[in-house]
Amino acid sequence: MRSRRLHTWDVTPEEAIRLQRELAPRVVVRDAGLRPPRLIAGMDVSYDKGSPWVYAAVVVLRLPDLSEVETVGVRTRAGFPYVPGLLSFREAPAGLEAWAQLATRPDCLICDGHGLAHPRRLGLASHVGLWINRPTIGCAKSVLVGEYREPGRRRGSLSDLVHDGEVVGAAVRTREATSPVLVSVGHQIGLAAAVATVLSCAPRYRIPEPIRQAHALVNRMRQADRA
């Protein structure tokens, strides 16, 4: 899976779309035989519009107590423009740079973004998952594609996220009476296991703890550069 073709970021938007269509069929969706993760990572990538800098963080926590194991943050120059639907080509290089600096190898990665819930079924979580060859989950705060019925108010309630007649994810209530998060398969995991993993990482807040902490780290990095 670690082909030069997969890890090509220096492409035009038109070439990026063709790459997404080429890579999407390689995404593995499965539950069978997957062991519950012990080390769970969260990845967040952030940038200011108009700035050439991209900030990425990966935070590794241990389940079930969500104690901190390792954190890595990087800053790198963007090599791809901001194009909706092609954000993995802008964000994944920085995220993978942070991942490469980890001393540990997490069992599963949650990305702040989408996986299969993408127009061409290859959001950030799927693109990164193919590269790292690990179970990967997309968890986003807003819908990119598809529609869902509002899930029940209680924590753990969920409903299908459907796009073009296909279930591409789930709207999941991680905290009572708050907006749901959108969970989708990234790679090497099924939707049921992805939802269960997200819920196990969100005992207190709406956002799962690994990506909540990664988001806080990239924000601190951005603020430090502005000072």
C-alpha positions in Angstrom: 0.0 0.0 0.0 2.9 2.3 0.5 3.3 3.1 -3.1 4.7 6.3 -4.6 1.3 6.8 -6.2 -0.4 6.8 -2.8 2.0 9.2 -1.3 1.9 11.7 -4.1 0.9 15.2 -2.9 2.4 17.3 -5.6 -0.5 17.0 -8.0 -3.1 19.3 -9.6 -6.7 19.3 -8.3 -7.7 17.3 -11.4 -5.0 14.7 -10.7 -6.1 14.6 -7.0 -9.6 13.7 -8.0 -8.4 10.9 -10.2 -6.2 9.7 -7.3 -9.2 9.7 -5.0 -11.2 7.6 -7.4 -8.2 5.2 -7.8 -7.6 4.8 -4.1 -11.2 4.6 -2.7 -11.7 0.9 -3.7 -8.7 0.0 -1.6 -10.3 1.1 1.6 -11.0 -1.9 3.8 -14.3 -2.0 5.8 -14.5 -4.8 8.3 -15.3 -5.6 11.9 -14.4 -9.3 12.1 -11.4 -10.1 14.2 -10.7 -6.5 15.3 -9.4 -6.4 18.8 -10.5 -3.5 21.1 -7.7 -0.9 20.8 -5.5 -0.2 23.9 -3.6 2.8 22.5 -5.8 5.3 20.6 -4.5 8.3 18.7 -6.2 11.5 17.6 -5.0 13.6 14.7 -5.9 17.2 14.0 -4.7 19.5 11.3 -5.3 23.2 11.3 -4.3 26.4 9.4 -5.2 30.0 8.9 -6.7 30.8 5.5 -4.2 32.7 3.4 -1.2 31.4 5.5 1.3 29.0 4.0 1.7 27.2 7.3 -0.1 24.0 8.3 -0.1 22.7 11.9 -0.7 19.1 12.8 -0.8 17.2 16.0 -1.1 13.6 17.0 -2.0 12.7 20.6 -1.8 9.1 21.9 -3.9 8.0 24.9 -4.3 4.7 26.7 -7.7 3.1 27.0 -9.8 2.8 29.1 -8.6 5.7 31.4 -7.5 7.9 28.5 -4.2 8.7 30.1 -1.6 10.5 28.0 1.1 8.4 26.4 2.6 10.7 23.8 2.1 13.9 21.9 3.7 15.2 18.7 3.1 18.6 17.0 4.6 19.8 13.7 4.4 22.9 11.5 5.0 22.6 7.8 4.3 24.6 4.6 1.2 23.7 2.6 1.9 22.1 -0.7 -1.6 22.0 -2.0 -4.3 24.7 -2.2 -7.5 24.8 -0.1 -10.0 23.0 -2.3 -13.1 21.5 -0.7 -13.3 17.8 -1.2 -9.5 17.6 -1.7 -8.5 18.7 1.8 -6.5 15.5 2.5 -3.9 16.6 -0.1 -3.4 19.7 1.9 -3.7 18.2 5.4 -2.4 14.7 5.3 1.3 15.5 4.7 1.5 17.4 7.9 -0.5 14.8 9.8 1.7 12.0 8.5 4.8 14.0 9.5 3.6 14.1 13.0 2.6 10.4 12.9 6.1 9.5 11.7 7.6 11.1 14.8 5.7 9.0 17.2 7.8 6.6 19.4 4.7 4.5 19.9 2.5 2.8 17.4 -1.2 3.2 18.3 -3.7 0.5 17.6 -6.2 2.9 16.0 -6.3 6.5 14.8 -9.2 8.9 15.0 -8.9 11.8 12.5 -10.7 15.1 12.9 -12.4 14.8 9.5 -14.3 12.3 7.3 -13.5 8.9 6.0 -16.1 7.3 3.6 -18.5 10.2 4.2 -16.9 12.0 1.3 -18.1 12.7 -2.3 -15.6 10.1 -3.6 -15.4 8.0 -0.5 -11.9 9.1 0.3 -11.7 11.7 3.0 -8.8 12.5 5.3 -9.3 9.4 7.5 -9.4 7.0 4.6 -6.4 8.6 2.8 -4.3 8.6 6.0 -5.5 5.1 6.9 -4.3 3.7 3.6 -0.9 5.2 4.2 -0.3 4.1 7.8 -2.0 0.7 7.4 -3.9 1.0 10.7 -7.5 1.0 11.7 -8.6 4.6 11.2 -11.8 6.5 11.9 -13.2 9.8 10.7 -15.0 11.9 13.3 -16.2 15.3 12.2 -18.3 18.1 13.7 -20.3 18.8 10.5 -21.7 17.1 7.5 -19.7 17.1 4.2 -22.1 14.8 2.3 -25.3 13.0 3.1 -28.2 13.5 5.4 -29.3 11.9 8.7 -32.3 11.9 11.0 -31.7 13.5 14.3 -30.7 10.7 16.7 -32.2 10.4 20.2 -31.1 12.8 22.9 -29.4 10.2 25.1 -25.7 9.5 24.9 -25.0 6.6 22.5 -28.0 7.3 20.3 -27.2 7.3 16.6 -28.7 7.4 13.1 -27.4 6.5 9.6 -25.7 9.1 7.5 -26.8 8.4 4.0 -25.4 9.7 0.7 -26.7 8.7 -2.7 -28.6 5.8 -1.1 -25.5 4.5 0.7 -24.8 4.5 4.4 -21.5 6.3 4.6 -21.4 6.9 8.4 -23.4 7.7 11.5 -24.6 10.7 13.5 -23.6 9.8 17.0 -24.7 11.5 20.2 -21.6 11.5 22.4 -23.1 13.7 25.1 -26.7 14.1 26.1 -28.5 17.1 24.5 -25.5 18.2 22.4 -25.2 18.1 18.6 -24.0 14.7 17.3 -20.6 14.0 15.7 -20.4 12.4 12.3 -18.5 9.1 12.5 -17.3 7.3 9.4 -15.0 4.4 8.5 -11.5 5.5 7.6 -9.8 2.1 6.9 -9.6 -1.4 8.3 -12.6 -1.0 10.6 -16.4 -1.4 10.4 -18.9 1.3 11.2 -20.1 -0.4 14.4 -16.6 -0.7 15.8 -15.8 2.9 14.7 -18.8 4.2 16.6 -18.0 2.1 19.7 -14.4 3.4 19.7 -15.5 7.0 19.4 -17.9 6.6 22.3 -15.2 4.9 24.4 -13.1 8.0 23.9 -15.8 10.6 24.7 -16.8 9.9 28.3 -17.2 13.7 29.2 -17.1 15.9 26.1 -18.8 15.9 22.7 -15.5 15.5 20.9 -13.5 12.3 21.5 -10.6 13.0 23.8 -7.7 12.1 21.4 -8.8 14.6 18.8 -10.0 17.2 21.4 -6.4 17.2 22.8 -4.8 17.2 19.4 -7.0 20.2 18.4 -5.9 22.1 21.6 -2.3 21.4 20.8 -2.5 22.8 17.2 -4.3 25.9 18.5 -1.5 26.5 21.0 1.0 26.2 18.2 -0.8 28.6 16.0 -1.2 31.1 18.8 2.5 30.9 19.7 3.4 31.7 16.1 1.1 34.7 16.1 2.7 36.1 19.3 
